């Protein structure tokens, strides 16, 4: 979940608020922040249960509505997510997280202009809100506004250098611009910080393909497949009908072993 809450290991956070709630069962903020931790662990139903309790205990709790909206969005329930974000904004028009959360819902629904407006508002309210820059960067990237995307990812990284996805996404922009060496530097940062992130191996592997560094490409693409069996179908297959189309598009002749890796079984 994308919040400005203190960054602590989620299990420690849950245990801390378990004790606080045990001592004070009507502690609405305790349920809210424990809900955030559950959301960060992808335990979405437990997160929603805690946000429900927080809202029941504290009337007009804008932050809990915003967080519950984010949880509903993670479940794919965009209507409830949108409703909760709207409620949060009505209760507290100066809550940047609510605009950021609603912006994500707009973007997922394909409503790009209101998404950007919400990200802009979140940044206006809190210029240090790294996730709002990151999310706006995603929209700029999808609109092929690559320089604007890089600018937003740069700001997100400046504010939160511990986050890995802005590095990964900035690497994708550099790849789109044909700046593969710069892309690889960003993918290296991702893998160094979060070696289990499959997408980074695939992205770096494809950058090595474009540079025709076949050995490193093979290592990264193989690692990606070992971590996520369908990574080629989900990524390469989305961009290219087959290896031949890739070769024609980029004027590259792939070695047989690389072509085999990029050909789904």
C-alpha positions in Angstrom: 0.0 0.0 0.0 1.2 3.5 -0.8 1.2 5.5 2.4 3.5 7.9 4.2 3.5 5.6 7.3 6.8 4.9 9.0 8.8 2.3 7.2 9.2 -0.7 9.5 9.2 -4.5 8.9 5.5 -5.4 8.6 5.5 -8.2 11.1 7.1 -6.0 13.7 4.5 -3.3 13.0 1.6 -5.8 13.3 3.0 -7.1 16.6 3.4 -3.6 17.9 -0.2 -2.7 17.1 -1.5 -6.0 18.4 -0.2 -5.1 21.8 -1.5 -1.5 21.5 -5.0 -2.8 20.6 -4.9 -5.4 23.4 -4.2 -2.6 25.9 -6.7 -0.3 24.3 -9.4 -2.0 22.2 -11.0 1.3 21.1 -7.7 2.6 19.6 -8.9 3.4 16.0 -5.4 4.5 14.8 -4.0 1.1 15.9 -6.4 -0.8 13.7 -5.7 1.6 10.8 -1.9 1.2 11.0 -2.2 -2.5 11.5 -4.4 -2.6 8.4 -1.7 -0.8 6.4 0.8 -3.5 7.5 -1.5 -6.3 6.5 -2.0 -4.6 3.2 1.7 -4.4 2.6 1.9 -8.2 3.3 -0.9 -8.7 0.7 -3.3 -9.9 3.4 -6.0 -7.7 2.0 -9.1 -9.2 3.7 -7.5 -8.7 7.1 -6.5 -5.2 6.1 -10.1 -4.4 5.2 -11.3 -5.8 8.4 -9.0 -3.5 10.4 -10.0 -0.5 8.3 -13.7 -1.3 8.9 -13.0 -1.4 12.7 -11.1 1.8 12.6 -14.0 3.6 10.7 -16.5 2.1 13.1 -14.5 3.4 16.1 -13.6 6.8 14.7 -16.3 8.6 12.8 -15.1 10.6 9.8 -11.7 8.9 9.8 -10.5 10.0 6.4 -7.2 8.2 6.4 -8.9 4.9 7.1 -11.4 5.4 4.2 -8.4 6.2 1.9 -6.6 3.1 3.0 -9.7 0.9 2.7 -10.1 2.3 -0.8 -6.6 1.2 -1.6 -7.3 -2.3 -0.3 -10.5 -2.6 -2.4 -8.5 -1.5 -5.4 -5.9 -4.2 -4.7 -8.8 -6.7 -4.8 -10.0 -5.3 -8.1 -13.1 -3.7 -6.6 -12.7 -0.3 -8.3 -16.2 0.9 -7.5 -15.8 0.5 -3.8 -12.3 1.9 -4.0 -13.5 5.0 -5.8 -16.3 5.5 -3.3 -13.9 5.2 -0.3 -11.4 7.6 -1.9 -14.1 10.1 -2.6 -15.3 9.9 1.0 -11.8 10.4 2.3 -11.4 13.5 0.1 -14.8 14.9 1.2 -13.8 14.4 4.9 -10.3 15.8 4.4 -9.6 17.7 1.2 -6.0 18.0 2.2 -5.1 14.3 2.5 -2.6 13.6 -0.3 -2.8 9.8 0.0 -6.5 9.9 -0.9 -5.8 11.7 -4.2 -2.9 9.4 -4.9 -5.1 6.3 -4.3 -8.0 7.7 -6.4 -5.5 8.5 -9.1 -4.5 4.9 -9.3 -8.1 3.8 -9.6 -8.7 6.3 -12.4 -5.6 5.1 -14.2 -6.6 1.4 -13.8 -10.0 2.4 -15.3 -8.3 4.0 -18.3 -9.2 7.6 -17.2 -5.8 9.2 -17.6 -6.6 12.9 -17.4 -8.3 12.7 -14.0 -5.5 10.3 -12.8 -2.9 12.9 -13.6 -5.0 15.7 -11.9 -5.2 13.6 -8.8 -1.4 12.9 -8.8 -0.8 16.6 -9.3 -3.0 17.4 -6.4 -1.3 14.9 -4.1 2.1 16.4 -5.0 0.8 19.9 -4.5 -0.4 18.9 -1.0 2.8 17.0 -0.2 5.8 17.7 -2.5 7.7 15.0 -0.6 5.2 12.2 -1.6 7.4 9.9 -3.6 4.6 7.5 -4.6 2.7 10.3 -6.3 5.7 11.1 -8.5 6.2 7.4 -9.2 2.5 6.9 -10.2 2.5 10.0 -12.4 5.7 8.7 -14.0 3.8 5.5 -15.0 1.2 7.6 -16.8 3.8 9.7 -18.6 5.5 6.5 -19.7 2.4 4.9 -21.1 1.7 8.2 -22.9 5.2 7.9 -24.4 6.2 11.1 -22.6 9.6 9.7 -21.7 11.4 12.8 -20.5 8.5 13.6 -18.2 8.5 10.0 -16.9 12.2 10.1 -16.2 11.8 13.4 -14.4 9.1 11.9 -12.1 11.1 8.7 -11.5 14.2 10.8 -10.7 12.2 12.7 -8.1 10.7 9.6 -6.6 14.2 8.1 -6.3 15.5 11.3 -4.7 12.8 11.2 -2.1 12.8 7.5 -1.5 16.0 5.8 -2.7 15.0 2.7 -0.9 12.1 2.0 -3.3 13.0 -0.4 -6.1 10.2 0.1 -8.6 11.1 3.7 -9.7 14.6 2.3 -10.6 13.0 -0.5 -12.6 10.5 1.8 -14.4 13.2 4.4 -15.1 15.3 1.6 -16.6 12.3 0.7 -18.8 12.2 4.3 -20.1 15.9 4.3 -20.9 15.3 1.0 -22.7 12.5 2.6 -24.8 14.9 5.4 -25.6 17.6 2.9 -26.7 19.8 3.9 -23.8 20.5 0.3 -22.8 23.6 0.9 -20.7 21.8 3.4 -18.5 18.8 1.0 -18.3 21.1 -1.8 -17.1 22.5 0.4 -14.3 19.0 0.9 -13.0 18.1 -2.8 -13.3 21.3 -3.5 -11.3 20.1 -1.3 -8.5 16.8 -3.2 -8.4 18.4 -6.6 -8.3 20.9 -5.5 -5.7 18.1 -4.3 -3.4 15.4 -6.9 -4.3 16.9 -10.0 -5.9 13.5 -11.7 -6.0 12.0 -9.2 -8.4 11.6 -11.3 -11.5 10.8 -8.4 -13.8 14.2 -6.8 -13.3 16.0 -9.9 -14.5 13.8 -10.1 -17.6 14.3 -6.4 -18.3 18.0 -6.5 -17.9 18.2 -9.6 -20.0 16.3 -7.9 -22.8 18.7 -4.9 -22.5 21.6 -7.3 -23.0 19.8 -8.8 -26.0 19.7 -5.4 -27.6 23.4 -4.9 -26.8 24.0 -8.4 -28.3 25.7 -9.5 -25.1 24.3 -13.0 -25.5 25.9 -14.7 -22.5 24.6 -12.1 -20.0 21.2 -12.1 -21.7 21.0 -15.9 -21.4 21.9 -15.8 -17.7 19.3 -13.1 -16.9 16.5 -14.5 -19.0 17.1 -18.0 -17.5 17.0 -16.6 -14.0 13.8 -14.8 -14.8 12.1 -18.0 -16.0 13.3 -19.9 -13.0 11.7 -17.2 -10.7 8.5 -16.9 -12.8 7.7 -19.6 -15.4 5.4 -17.5 -17.5 7.6 -14.3 -17.6 8.3 -14.7 -21.3 4.6 -15.1 -22.2 3.6 -12.2 -19.9 6.2 -9.8 -21.2 7.9 -10.7 -24.5 4.6 -12.2 -25.8 2.8 -9.1 -25.0 5.1 -6.9 -27.1 5.9 -9.2 -29.9 3.9 -11.9 -31.8 7.0 -14.1 -32.1 10.8 -14.0 -32.3 10.8 -13.2 -36.0 8.8 -10.1 -35.4 11.3 -9.0 -32.7 14.2 -9.6 -35.1 12.6 -7.6 -37.9 11.6 -4.8 -35.7 15.0 -4.3 -34.2 17.2 -5.6 -37.0 18.8 -8.2 -34.7 19.5 -11.9 -35.5 19.2 -13.9 -32.3 21.3 -16.9 -31.6 19.4 -20.1 -31.5 19.6 -20.5 -27.7 18.3 -17.0 -27.1 15.5 -17.4 -29.6 14.6 -20.7 -27.9 14.4 -18.9 -24.5 12.1 -16.2 -26.0 9.8 -18.8 -27.7 7.1 -20.0 -25.3 6.7 -23.8 -25.0 
